[in-house]
Amino acid sequence: MENLFWIGIVGALIALCFALIQSRKVMKFSEGTPAMQKIAAAIRKGANAYLKRQYRTVAIFFIVMAIILGVLALIDYVAPFVPFAFLTGGIYSGLAGLIGMKIATNSNARTANAANESLNKGLQVAFSSGAVMGFTVVGLGLLDISVWFHVLKYVFHRDMAEIAQTMVMFGMGASAMALFARVGGGIFTKAADVGADLVGKVEAGIPEDDHRNPAVIADNVGDNVGDVAGMGADLYESYIGSILATFALGYAAGYGWNSLFLPIALAVTGVIASVIGTFFIRTKEEASQKQLLGTLRTGTYIAAAIAAVAAAPITYFVMDGNWGIYVAILAGLVAGSLIGYFTEYFTSDSYKPTKKLAEASETGAATIVIGGISLGLRSTVAPIIIVTVAVIVSFLSAGGSLNFTGEATVEFTKGLYGIGIAAVGMLSTLGITLATDAYGPVADNAGGIAEMAELGEHVRERTDALDSLGNTTAATGKGFAIGSAALTALALLVSYVDIAEVDYSALSLTNPSVLSGLFIGAMIVFLFSALSMSAVQRAAQCVVVEVRRQFKEIKGLMEGTAEADYEACVDLCTKGALHEMVIPTLIAVVVPILTGLVFGVEGVVGLLGGVTVVGFAMAVFMSNAGGAWDNAKKYIEAGHHGGKGSECHKAAVTGDTIGDPFKDTSGPSLNILIKLCSTVSIVFVGLVKAISIF
């Protein structure tokens, strides 16, 4: 099987070619009126300026870290390829986000103009834009892994053991870039959103995307740099992380080259299944939210079904008739679909939880805030049970046993390979899953452009329907990303234990080092969430002050006879995001290393367990609470409970404002935090083994 890994490059080319076809399809549509083109150009300019400055800031971190890894390579603490792979992982991760952002900012006005013709045409343009992001991510991910595999095997002639244990370290660069992109983009978008809402909607009483609001362009820019560029980098590192962790677990299980080839084969199958699934995304005029959701769900479910069916013969031939591994793959696929469904259930206004949350607005802001927190906490139950069942099923079906003796037996390591391959199965159809997610910010921008360009009411109604759908698909995508992060982090945790050659009998909870690590891991989650939330608060306060100043000082702004200074708010958000994103990201890098230097590898195992379990639950809670608050507000704006401008609406805006950093900054960043802690720990395991106090 070692001679068939070129299939990964073929799969990458299929994905990238399909992304190119979709981008050309989008660019053939018109951007609409001169006013629409002017607004779209301003959003593009702001997004490009932000990413340029962000990448310049991140480049400093990558250069410093590459030098550190180079020194560790010279003293034989890491493999000599790791510093270079760290850079390529970061470059590919950033490139995935950049390409997605470029097409999104070229699609927003085109979506609004297409919605002027029909709802279906608007959906097609927005979804095609999302497909560019989805297939770029999987294409670049497969290309990165496949090229490095061929370099290690055929250029440097490394054996399977070294390839498997070296490549699992390659995810650190992608994870670091993803966290910078997610945290920085999340701070930018929510500072602008909160500032625009608090002054524009609550204080001035003007519509959400009114051109008189100085923060409105910054808000639209934020959708692209946070929810598109950030999400793309996020799921890129999840995608490659699951495959690389499974490489290491396959070698440990003794399956040979076949166990390394299987995740590549599944990924290529998923690309083809996702391409087929995109052709089923169609809708009709006057479609309800349930029908729109059903449309996107049809495409993703068909892709998952095709991948599931195709995985059977592939697994049978690659793994010599081992049907247990196929069951593990199915467990991952089913778990991903179920997590998406339950996320949708708790965040979509088509279902009871969000409708009940909107009803809570009738008694004021306090009750809708309490209701949203309660909903978010309750929503953690289903994903945790689903992941737990997926872990047990995949472990047992792949040959593991729950009667653990404290030793890494062959059966035990085979069971762990089942967990890794389940994560690959869950992410195999990432192309279409991410397409349904990245579509959301484009639809949101389209609604803003329709409002600012003063298009007809029928256009705004269609873009609002697409935007509300986008909120749900974004929440679903975040739930999917968090679920995949849990399985991937477990696979990385086991890879760390194997690479560090930890004695399993030393990993008892009664071991003070393990217990201390557990507490530190839980603490990181809360500290990271606090820092990212307060970063949004500080940046938003600056935007609020600036918007108030412009309303007060620019004569004729409220009357619509003068133009707001949009660039001032974009610049404020950019400076705030770049300044505030550094410390939360450094925590994920520094704390695992310090924990290892103090408590040894056992302490790091405890830390990874704590950050995975607590981070998973916290991420689901924050993302779902924020998504529900947002859709409860939109449900009221659609005419329920008094509609726009009512007291219920004002209460819902408060809930939505609180939920903004929950769902778009802290919540989705936590799943990257989980995996970055794991990859950092794996890369620095040699240093920790050589130098630790206890």
Beta strands, then each sheet from edge to edge (+ up, - down):
end
